[in-house]
Amino acid sequence: MLLTATTTATESVSAFTPADRNTANRITGLISRVMQQTDDLVIVLEYLGKDGSVTRRVVSPIRFVGTDRFLALCLSREEPRQFRLSQCRNVRVDLAARYTMPVELQTVSE
């Protein structure tokens, strides 16, 4: 079932751990749905970077890269980036019309 541009996207997924396949499947499902409606929807998530900082990102997913990563246009960095599913948390769908590039990159925690 596709979300429509008028849908208030309230479905979200909290923390993700590699051992939690149910959560991984829910995140993958959300990303897949947004990939089908890239003009209307985006993914908002918190991402754990290599340096240990957590940032809030708004991304437009492009495709999956294997089973553990996805390629997306990061609206903060204004370029394609790869995101590891295991580093994502608080993943939710939102309306693309609410965002204009560049979206401010917000640090959630260090």
C-alpha positions in Angstrom: 0.0 0.0 0.0 1.4 3.4 -1.0 1.2 6.5 1.1 -0.3 9.5 -0.6 1.1 13.0 -0.7 -1.8 14.0 1.5 -1.1 11.3 4.1 0.2 12.4 7.4 3.1 10.1 7.7 3.1 8.9 11.3 4.6 5.4 11.0 8.1 5.3 12.4 10.7 2.8 13.6 12.7 3.4 16.8 16.1 1.9 17.6 17.6 -0.7 15.2 20.0 -3.5 16.2 21.4 -6.0 13.7 19.9 -8.9 15.7 16.4 -7.5 15.5 15.2 -8.7 12.1 11.7 -7.5 12.7 12.9 -3.9 13.1 15.2 -4.2 10.1 12.3 -5.4 8.0 10.1 -2.5 9.1 12.9 0.0 8.3 13.4 -1.6 4.9 9.7 -1.5 4.3 9.5 2.2 5.0 12.4 3.0 2.8 11.0 0.8 0.0 7.6 2.7 0.1 9.4 6.0 -0.1 11.4 4.8 -3.1 8.1 4.3 -4.9 7.1 7.9 -4.2 10.3 10.0 -4.3 8.6 13.2 -5.5 6.2 13.1 -2.5 7.9 11.5 0.4 11.3 11.5 2.3 12.8 9.6 5.2 13.8 11.4 8.4 16.2 9.5 10.6 18.9 9.8 13.2 22.3 8.4 12.0 25.2 7.3 14.0 28.4 8.5 12.3 31.8 7.0 12.3 32.9 9.6 14.9 30.2 8.5 17.3 28.0 11.6 16.7 24.3 11.2 16.0 22.8 13.5 13.4 19.2 14.0 12.2 19.1 13.6 8.4 16.4 14.1 5.8 17.1 11.8 2.9 15.5 10.7 -0.4 16.3 7.0 -0.9 17.4 5.9 -4.3 18.2 2.1 -4.0 19.4 -0.6 -1.7 23.0 -1.6 -1.8 23.1 -5.2 -0.6 21.0 -6.1 2.4 22.6 -3.8 5.0 22.8 -0.4 3.3 20.9 2.0 1.1 21.9 4.9 -1.2 20.0 8.2 -0.7 20.2 11.8 -1.6 21.1 13.5 1.7 19.2 16.8 1.7 21.7 18.3 4.2 24.9 17.4 2.4 23.2 17.8 -1.0 24.8 14.7 -2.4 24.2 11.0 -2.6 25.4 9.1 0.5 25.3 5.5 1.6 23.6 4.7 4.9 24.0 1.5 6.9 20.7 0.3 8.3 22.5 -0.7 11.5 23.4 3.0 12.1 19.9 4.3 11.7 17.3 4.9 14.4 14.0 6.8 14.8 13.3 6.3 11.1 10.1 7.9 9.9 8.3 8.9 6.7 7.5 12.6 6.0 6.1 14.7 3.2 8.9 16.0 0.9 7.1 19.3 0.4 8.1 20.2 4.0 11.8 20.4 3.1 13.9 22.5 0.8 17.6 21.8 0.2 19.8 22.3 2.0 18.2 21.0 5.2 20.1 22.0 8.3 22.2 19.1 9.6 21.2 18.7 13.3 23.4 17.1 15.8 21.4 15.0 18.2 24.2 13.9 20.5 27.9 13.3 20.6 
